[in-house]
Amino acid sequence: MVSTLLVVVDGLRATDVRKMPFLTQLAHRGVSYRQARSVAPSLTRPAAASLASGAPPGVTGIPGNRLWADGHLIDTGRPDHLVELLRSLRGDRLLPVPALGEHLADHGHKLVAVGTGSNGCTLLLNPGAVDGHGAAIGARPFGHDAFYARPESVRRRLAGSLPQAADGPFPELDWATDLIVDYVIPELAPDVLVLWSGELDDVQHANGVDGPAGDDALSEIDRRLRRLIDRVREQTPHTDVIVTADHGFSNATHTVDVADIESLIPPSLTDAVQLVDNAPGTDTHSVGALVRLMLGATPAQVAPALAPPAERAASTGSWSTDGTSSDAPHRHRRPVTIRPSSRHWAPPLARRTCTSTASV
């Protein structure tokens, strides 16, 4: 019997709920927690790993949607990158701390995660599914290449009955609802069921927030969540339902091209930072250290993050992060390395205590 249904709507803001009649009704009937906060950085896959484990990104080792680890650029949205690269580098563990699904398995219970976002995100919700603890099912069924499920027994069970592409908005969410009610609950019998809905995130990235496309998406998702929760409670009437999000959204008035490093260096730093040509084909290092320079850090404080990869690995181990985001090396139009200059250093900004995490 499903004791808990956790629904995560990717990108849902607290102010969006008032546009969703069913979720508004659900909140009025239950408890609404208004001080919820995302992790930092507030990105999808870091949030998924933290939600699954209860640990922050600095502990889970998932500090970005992409990350640089031991010479590999890992896309955490891809299960093959997570399992074949990241897990193998971590001593056959995807996360260094146990996730909820593993804790439940230790006590004879089961977690099943169903997701309509990236398949990597779904796996991070229950990384133990690779070892047979519960299941992780990526509900992108329209095309065999997009379908993902673990353990292998679940993949084989579903692979022969995938639907064809469907008309209308959000067919994956419709399929996920049917999958949960017709297969997951009666056959897999989870104690905890997680549904991750990625549709709103896709729409708002493409169209922004507080516009017709976003409002339409909220209405469609609200109707589908009503259908899902009603159908789940038909089978398990005492299921506790939790609805949350991984992060919010805001409209941006302009963007910064981080590939053009030279444009990011203000005049006050021209004597403090030098750009030096690298050998052809050499990856450049993280621009996160440049952010810290602009926040008042000294060259000595950021020098380790600006060192060549071999030197950074020697001082920090195989996993290199710069304290801001993923530390994946950026490839620039002109291969360059940022290095602090010893000439005429003066902090560009007044010394201050920073309470937020800057990310690039």
C-alpha distance (Angstrom), angle and dihedral (degrees) to the residues before:
residue distance angle dihedral
M1 . . .
V2 3.79 . .
S3 3.78 106.4 .
T4 3.82 95.5 175.8
L5 3.80 132.8 26.2
L6 3.80 113.6 -167.0
V7 3.81 115.7 -167.1
V8 3.80 118.7 -168.9
V9 3.81 116.4 -167.9
D10 3.78 105.7 -161.9
G11 3.82 110.4 -128.6
L12 3.81 97.0 4.4
R13 3.82 112.9 154.1
A14 3.79 122.8 -153.3
T15 3.81 89.6 -118.3
D16 3.81 90.2 55.8
V17 3.79 92.5 66.6
R18 3.80 91.9 75.0
K19 3.82 87.4 64.1
M20 3.81 90.5 55.7
P21 3.84 110.7 73.2
F22 3.81 95.7 -168.3
L23 3.81 95.1 48.7
T24 3.80 89.7 45.4
Q25 3.79 89.5 53.4
L26 3.80 90.7 46.7
A27 3.81 91.1 52.0
H28 3.82 92.3 49.8
R29 3.80 90.9 51.2
G30 3.77 94.0 48.1
V31 3.79 138.7 18.6
S32 3.80 125.6 -52.7
Y33 3.80 117.0 -159.5
R34 3.80 108.6 -155.4
Q35 3.81 99.6 -178.1
A36 3.79 98.6 63.2
R37 3.80 114.4 139.1
S38 3.77 132.8 -167.9
V39 3.78 124.6 -130.3
A40 3.79 123.6 -96.1
P41 2.93 118.0 -80.8
S42 3.81 89.0 35.8
L43 3.79 96.7 -144.9
T44 3.78 129.1 137.3
R45 3.80 104.1 -109.2
P46 3.82 96.5 38.2
A47 3.81 86.9 52.3
A48 3.81 92.2 48.2
A49 3.80 92.6 51.9
S50 3.81 91.2 47.0
L51 3.79 92.0 47.5
A52 3.79 90.3 52.2
S53 3.80 96.2 45.7
G54 3.81 106.7 26.0
A55 3.81 88.7 -127.8
P56 3.83 128.2 115.5
P57 3.82 122.0 -111.8
G58 3.80 91.2 -98.9
V59 3.81 88.1 63.4
T60 3.82 100.7 36.4
G61 3.79 91.2 50.3
I62 3.82 90.8 -132.0
P63 3.83 100.0 114.9
G64 3.80 96.5 154.0
N65 3.78 146.5 12.3
R66 3.78 83.7 -100.6
L67 3.76 126.3 26.7
W68 3.78 139.7 -178.0
A69 3.79 114.5 -126.6
D70 3.78 128.7 170.6
G71 3.79 94.2 -28.9
H72 3.80 96.4 -41.2
L73 3.79 129.3 109.2
I74 3.81 102.2 -142.5
D75 3.78 122.4 -160.6
T76 3.81 103.2 -154.1
G77 3.80 89.8 -159.5
R78 3.80 89.3 70.2
P79 3.81 118.2 77.1
D80 3.80 91.7 -155.5
H81 3.81 90.1 57.9
L82 3.79 91.0 47.7
V83 3.79 96.1 48.0
E84 3.81 104.8 30.5
L85 3.82 97.4 37.9
L86 3.79 113.4 18.3
R87 3.81 98.4 34.4
S88 3.79 92.9 46.1
L89 3.81 90.4 51.1
R90 3.80 91.3 51.3
G91 3.75 99.3 55.8
D92 3.82 96.0 -90.8
R93 3.82 94.8 -50.4
L94 3.78 123.8 111.1
L95 3.82 93.3 -159.5
P96 3.81 122.7 26.7
V97 3.82 90.6 -135.5
P98 3.82 128.3 53.7
A99 3.80 116.2 -95.2
L100 3.80 125.7 -139.4
G101 3.79 92.1 -98.4
E102 3.80 90.7 57.8
H103 3.80 92.8 48.1
L104 3.80 89.7 51.1
A105 3.81 91.7 48.4
D106 3.81 90.2 52.9
H107 3.83 87.5 59.6
G108 3.79 97.0 43.5
H109 3.80 97.4 -97.4
K110 3.78 133.5 116.8
L111 3.81 139.4 -133.7
V112 3.80 123.0 -162.7
A113 3.81 121.2 -169.4
V114 3.79 121.4 -160.6
G115 3.79 117.7 -174.9
T116 3.80 138.7 -178.1
G117 3.80 93.2 -170.4
S118 3.78 123.1 76.5
N119 3.77 115.2 -33.4
G120 3.79 89.8 -124.7
C121 3.79 89.8 58.7
T122 3.81 89.9 52.0
L123 3.80 91.3 51.3
L124 3.81 91.6 49.8
L125 3.82 88.5 57.5
N126 3.81 88.5 62.5
P127 3.81 110.3 11.4
G128 3.80 90.6 167.5
A129 3.81 89.2 70.2
V130 3.81 87.5 86.2
D131 3.82 86.8 65.1
G132 3.80 94.7 43.4
H133 3.81 99.6 -94.4
G134 3.81 102.6 140.8
A135 3.80 114.0 -52.7
A136 3.79 144.9 -78.0
I137 3.80 117.6 -151.0
G138 3.79 123.4 -175.1
A139 3.79 103.9 -151.0
R140 3.78 98.8 -151.0
P141 3.78 94.1 114.9
F142 3.79 101.9 158.7
G143 3.77 99.2 101.0
H144 3.80 126.1 15.6
D145 3.80 93.8 -118.8
A146 3.80 90.2 62.0
F147 3.80 96.5 49.1
Y148 3.80 119.1 98.8
A149 3.80 132.2 175.5
R150 3.80 136.9 158.6
P151 2.95 141.4 -131.5
E152 3.80 98.2 47.0
S153 3.81 92.6 -119.7
V154 3.81 90.1 62.3
R155 3.80 92.2 47.3
R156 3.81 91.5 52.4
R157 3.79 91.9 46.6
L158 3.80 92.6 54.4
A159 3.80 103.2 31.9
G160 3.78 94.8 79.8
S161 3.78 95.8 51.9
L162 3.80 105.1 46.5
P163 3.80 113.6 142.9
Q164 3.76 124.6 -121.9
A165 3.80 121.6 -110.3
A166 3.80 111.3 -66.0
D167 3.78 133.1 -149.6
G168 3.79 124.7 -119.3
P169 3.78 132.4 46.9
F170 3.79 122.7 -44.1
P171 3.83 101.0 0.0
E172 3.82 89.7 170.5
L173 3.79 90.9 62.6
D174 3.80 90.6 50.3
W175 3.80 90.1 49.8
A176 3.80 91.2 47.1
T177 3.82 90.5 54.6
D178 3.80 92.3 50.8
L179 3.80 90.6 44.3
I180 3.80 92.1 52.8
V181 3.79 95.3 47.1
D182 3.80 99.8 38.0
Y183 3.81 100.9 36.3
V184 3.80 117.5 5.9
I185 3.81 98.4 52.1
P186 3.83 100.2 39.2
E187 3.83 98.5 36.7
L188 3.81 107.4 26.2
A189 3.83 94.0 33.2
P190 3.82 98.5 -158.5
D191 3.77 122.3 -166.1
V192 3.81 90.9 -154.0
L193 3.79 120.9 32.2
V194 3.81 122.9 -167.8
L195 3.81 124.0 -166.2
W196 3.80 117.5 -172.1
S197 3.81 113.4 -165.7
G198 3.80 113.0 -160.6
E199 3.81 99.1 176.0
L200 3.81 99.8 95.3
D201 3.80 91.6 50.3
D202 3.81 90.9 54.2
V203 3.81 92.8 49.2
Q204 3.80 95.8 46.5
H205 3.79 94.1 47.2
A206 3.80 88.1 54.9
N207 3.82 99.7 39.3
G208 3.80 109.4 17.3
V209 3.79 126.4 -124.7
D210 3.81 133.2 -63.4
G211 3.78 92.7 29.4
P212 3.81 134.5 113.7
A213 3.82 94.3 -92.7
G214 3.81 93.4 50.6
D215 3.80 92.8 45.1
D216 3.80 91.2 50.0
A217 3.79 90.0 50.4
L218 3.81 91.5 51.0
S219 3.82 90.4 52.1
E220 3.81 93.0 48.4
I221 3.80 93.2 47.5
D222 3.80 91.4 46.8
R223 3.81 91.5 54.6
R224 3.79 92.2 47.9
L225 3.79 93.0 48.4
R226 3.81 89.6 52.5
R227 3.80 89.3 52.5
L228 3.81 92.7 46.7
I229 3.79 96.6 47.2
D230 3.80 93.0 43.7
R231 3.79 91.3 51.2
V232 3.80 93.9 45.8
R233 3.80 91.2 50.9
E234 3.78 90.7 50.0
Q235 3.80 86.5 65.8
T236 3.81 99.5 31.3
P237 3.83 107.7 21.5
H238 3.80 96.0 -179.2
T239 3.81 96.6 55.9
D240 3.80 115.0 136.1
V241 3.81 110.9 -132.0
I242 3.81 123.6 -151.3
V243 3.81 121.3 -177.1
T244 3.79 119.5 -169.2
A245 3.82 143.2 141.8
D246 3.78 137.6 -126.1
H247 3.81 96.8 -135.4
G248 3.79 142.2 -23.1
F249 3.78 133.7 -117.2
S250 3.77 140.6 -123.9
N251 3.78 132.0 -175.7
A252 3.80 116.5 -108.4
T253 3.80 120.4 -143.4
H254 3.80 93.7 -160.9
T255 3.78 141.3 0.2
V256 3.79 135.6 -133.1
D257 3.79 120.4 -135.0
V258 3.80 101.8 -136.8
A259 3.80 89.3 -173.4
D260 3.80 87.7 71.4
I261 3.79 96.3 67.8
E262 3.78 95.1 170.7
S263 3.79 91.9 63.2
L264 3.82 89.8 55.8
I265 3.79 94.7 60.4
P266 3.82 110.1 91.6
P267 3.80 120.2 -147.2
S268 3.81 90.8 -104.7
L269 3.81 89.3 65.7
T270 3.79 100.2 45.9
D271 3.81 91.8 100.7
A272 3.80 93.3 42.2
V273 3.82 101.0 50.1
Q274 3.78 128.6 47.4
L275 3.79 127.8 -167.3
V276 3.79 112.8 -143.3
D277 3.79 126.0 -171.1
N278 3.78 114.2 -113.3
A279 3.76 127.5 -148.2
P280 3.82 112.4 -82.4
G281 3.78 112.8 -76.5
T282 3.80 95.3 13.3
D283 3.79 116.0 141.7
T284 3.77 116.2 -121.7
H285 3.77 121.7 -130.4
S286 3.77 131.9 -108.7
V287 3.79 119.0 -65.7
G288 3.80 89.0 -147.7
A289 3.79 90.0 94.1
L290 3.80 89.3 57.4
V291 3.79 88.7 57.2
R292 3.78 89.8 54.0
L293 3.79 90.3 49.3
M294 3.79 89.1 55.5
L295 3.81 89.3 49.5
G296 3.78 90.4 57.4
A297 3.79 105.6 -90.3
T298 3.80 118.3 148.3
P299 3.82 123.4 -118.0
A300 3.81 90.0 -110.0
Q301 3.82 90.9 56.6
V302 3.80 94.7 53.1
A303 3.80 98.6 34.5
P304 3.86 94.8 95.3
A305 3.80 91.1 56.8
L306 3.80 90.6 50.3
A307 3.78 95.7 49.4
P308 3.82 120.3 108.7
P309 3.83 113.8 -84.5
A310 3.81 94.1 -103.7
E311 3.79 91.9 53.9
R312 3.80 92.3 45.3
A313 3.80 91.4 50.4
A314 3.79 90.5 50.1
S315 3.79 92.4 53.2
T316 3.80 101.0 37.0
G317 3.81 104.8 25.0
S318 3.78 126.9 -115.2
W319 3.81 93.2 -47.1
S320 3.77 111.6 73.3
T321 3.78 123.0 -173.6
D322 3.75 129.7 162.0
G323 3.79 99.1 -148.4
T324 3.78 95.6 -104.2
S325 3.75 114.9 68.2
S326 3.79 136.9 -34.9
D327 3.81 101.5 -36.9
A328 3.78 88.9 -138.9
P329 3.80 106.5 157.2
H330 3.78 113.2 -106.8
R331 3.79 119.1 -137.0
H332 3.77 109.9 -138.3
R333 3.76 132.6 -160.5
R334 3.82 87.7 -108.7
P335 3.82 114.7 29.7
V336 3.78 105.1 -116.6
T337 3.78 139.8 160.9
I338 3.79 122.2 -145.2
R339 3.77 113.6 -138.7
P340 3.78 130.3 169.7
S341 3.77 116.7 -112.1
S342 3.78 121.0 -136.5
R343 3.80 91.1 -145.0
H344 3.77 121.3 104.5
W345 3.79 97.7 -22.2
A346 3.79 116.6 -172.0
P347 3.82 125.5 158.7
P348 3.82 107.4 -103.3
L349 3.78 92.5 -145.1
A350 3.78 132.5 36.3
R351 3.78 114.4 -90.9
R352 3.76 110.9 -92.5
T353 3.75 142.3 156.1
C354 3.79 112.6 -103.2
T355 3.79 115.6 -148.6
S356 3.80 97.8 -179.0
T357 3.79 133.6 63.1
A358 3.77 116.9 -113.2
S359 3.78 115.6 -146.8
V360 3.76 133.3 -176.3
